[in-house]
Amino acid sequence: MAWDFETDAEFQKELDWVDQFVRNEVEPLDHILGSPYDIRNPRNQKLVRPLQAEVRKHKLWACHLGPELGGPGYGQLKLALMNEIIGRSSWAPTVFGCAAPDTGNAEILALYGTAEQKARFLQPLLDGELCSTFAMTEPQAGADPKEFVCKAWQEGDEWVIDGEKWYASNARLSAFHIVMAVTNPENPPHQRLSMFVVPTDVPGINILRNVAGMNDLPDSGTHGYVRYDHVRVPLDAMLGGPGEGWRIAQTTLTSERSSIAGGMGVTPAALIAFAQRFGTGDPVVRQALMDVHIRFELLRFLRYRSQTALSQGRAPGPESSVMKLAFARYMQALTSTAISVQGAWGLLGGADVADDGMWLRRFLHSPSLRIAGGSDQVQANIMGERALGLPPEPRSDKDVPFRELARGPR
Ligand SMILES: Cc1cc2nc3c(=O)[nH]c(=O)nc-3n(C[C@H](O)[C@H](O)[C@H](O)COP(=O)(O)OP(=O)(O)OC[C@H]3O[C@@H](n4cnc5c(N)ncnc54)[C@H](O)[C@@H]3O)c2cc1C
C-alpha cells in the first residue's frame, strides 16, 4: 500500500520550468491577445507558435495524450499538477496543447475516428492548427438528454442532422463540431443519442448568434447558438455506434475536469494581492491569508485523490464530484475576496482591465464553474447516491420533479 504525497524529483524539475515559463512568457499574453481559441489569427500565431515549440522541446505538449498520439502520456495525476500552473492563464492551455473542449474531442476522435478523420481533424487538432466545438446542450433542454430534440436520420449513404444547439463554445472559430443528435428515439434517453463529426464548411450550419457569458468582453460572445439545417454528412461521420453518444461523452469529462479545476492555481497570486494590499503584519489579514491557504491545500488534496482514482482507470465517481463541487465554491469565494480586498482597483473592467483587473473577469466567470461540466446538484446527487447506497449510474429514466421546479416553464 503506497501513500506517497511527493512528486518525483525529475518531474518536479519540469513543473518548476512550467511555472517560470507560464509566469514570464504566457501570462502576459492574457493581457494583449483576445480569445485563445482564435488560433488561426496570424497575430496570435506569431506570438504563440514559438512558445508551443518550446513546450514541445520540453516534451510537455498535450500531456493528456499517450505517445501513440504525440503526447507523453503522463497520466491524470501529473496532468493535475501541471494544470494547477497552466490554469493560471487563459492562453496557457493553448500553449501546452491541452485546451478544453479540444482535449475531449481529440480523445473521442482517437478512439472512434476513421483513419481519414484522424488525418483530417485529429492531427491538425493535436498540432494546434485548429480548434473544435462540442455541441450537446440545447436551448430548450439544457444538458438533459431526456429533452434533446436535435435529430439525425439516414438517407441513402448520408446522415442528415437537423436541430439546434446552444452554448456550443467557440463555434465561430472552430473547424469542426462534434454534434450529439437523437438517432434512436425508441431507446431509453441515455441510449438515444449518437455522435457525429461535422466539418464547419458543410452547407446548413448557421450560427444564429454568439452568446456572451458574463465574463466575455462586449461583442465577443464565444458560445454559439447553432442551427443545423438538414446538414448532410457521410455515414462514417458517426463516432462510435448508434445510441452510444452519451456514454462516449462521459469519458471525456476526465481530462476536461482536470483542466477546469486547474483554475485553482490562481490562489498564490491572490494571496500576494491580499498581502500587497494590506501587508502581513495585521493579525486579521494574517488570519484571512491563512484561511485561504488552508482551503487551497484541502482542495489540492481532493484533486489529487480524484485524479489518482482516474489514473487507476476508475470512472469519474464520488471523488471527482466532491472535488468539482468544492472547487467551484472555492473559486467563487476566492475571487470575491480577491476583488474586495483590492477596493476599487479590484473592480476595474472593460477597457481598463489591467493586471489586477483580471480578478473581475475571474469573479464573473466563477458562477459558470458551478454549472459547466456538471452542475452542483448533479455532483451532490452522485455523492448522495453513494452515501445512501442508491444505485449508481446509469440513472433511471424517471422524471425528477424538483428538477422541473428548478428549471421553470419553458
Ligand atoms: C461556460 C460554459 C461553457 C459551456 N460550453 C459548452 C459546450 O461547449 N458544449 C455544450 O454542449 N455545452 C456547453 N455548456 C453547457 C453545459 O454543459 C451545461 O450548462 C451544464 O451541463 C449544466 O446543464 P444545464 O445548463 O442544463 O443546467 P441544469 O443541469 O438544468 O441545472 C440547472 C439547475 O438545476 C439543478 N439540477 C440539475 N439537475 C438536477 C437534479 N437531477 N436534481 C436536482 N437539481 C438539479 C442544478 O444544480 C442547477 O441549479 C457550457 C456551459 C457553460 C456555463
The ligand as a Gaussian input file, in Angstrom:
#p B3LYP/6-31G(d) Opt

LIG

0 1
 C      -19.075000      28.479000     -19.708000
 C      -19.894000      27.339000     -20.245000
 C      -19.449000      26.666000     -21.368000
 C      -20.195000      25.621000     -21.886000
 N      -19.753000      25.001000     -23.020000
 C      -20.493000      24.016000     -23.571000
 C      -20.078000      23.402000     -24.806000
 O      -19.024000      23.719000     -25.366000
 N      -20.889000      22.451000     -25.336000
 C      -22.060000      22.069000     -24.764000
 O      -22.736000      21.196000     -25.296000
 N      -22.486000      22.645000     -23.600000
 C      -21.729000      23.604000     -23.003000
 N      -22.156000      24.215000     -21.845000
 C      -23.421000      23.788000     -21.237000
 C      -23.187000      22.916000     -20.017000
 O      -22.739000      21.620000     -20.397000
 C      -24.466000      22.853000     -19.200000
 O      -24.856000      24.187000     -18.903000
 C      -24.268000      22.067000     -17.925000
 O      -24.046000      20.696000     -18.196000
 C      -25.488000      22.200000     -16.976000
 O      -26.671000      21.884000     -17.630000
 P      -27.903000      22.922000     -17.675000
 O      -27.463000      24.238000     -18.170000
 O      -28.979000      22.197000     -18.371000
 O      -28.270000      23.165000     -16.183000
 P      -29.119000      22.179000     -15.259000
 O      -28.378000      20.878000     -15.152000
 O      -30.543000      22.141000     -15.711000
 O      -29.034000      22.948000     -13.913000
 C      -29.990000      23.970000     -13.545000
 C      -30.232000      23.891000     -12.062000
 O      -30.886000      22.652000     -11.766000
 C      -30.149000      21.930000     -10.815000
 N      -30.243000      20.478000     -11.152000
 C      -29.848000      19.893000     -12.300000
 N      -30.083000      18.557000     -12.258000
 C      -30.638000      18.310000     -11.059000
 C      -31.106000      17.146000     -10.426000
 N      -31.049000      15.948000     -11.027000
 N      -31.596000      17.276000      -9.199000
 C      -31.684000      18.468000      -8.584000
 N      -31.284000      19.621000      -9.156000
 C      -30.760000      19.549000     -10.350000
 C      -28.695000      22.446000     -10.975000
 O      -27.896000      22.307000      -9.787000
 C      -28.934000      23.902000     -11.266000
 O      -29.145000      24.608000     -10.071000
 C      -21.421000      25.234000     -21.271000
 C      -21.859000      25.914000     -20.135000
 C      -21.103000      26.956000     -19.622000
 C      -21.619000      27.661000     -18.405000

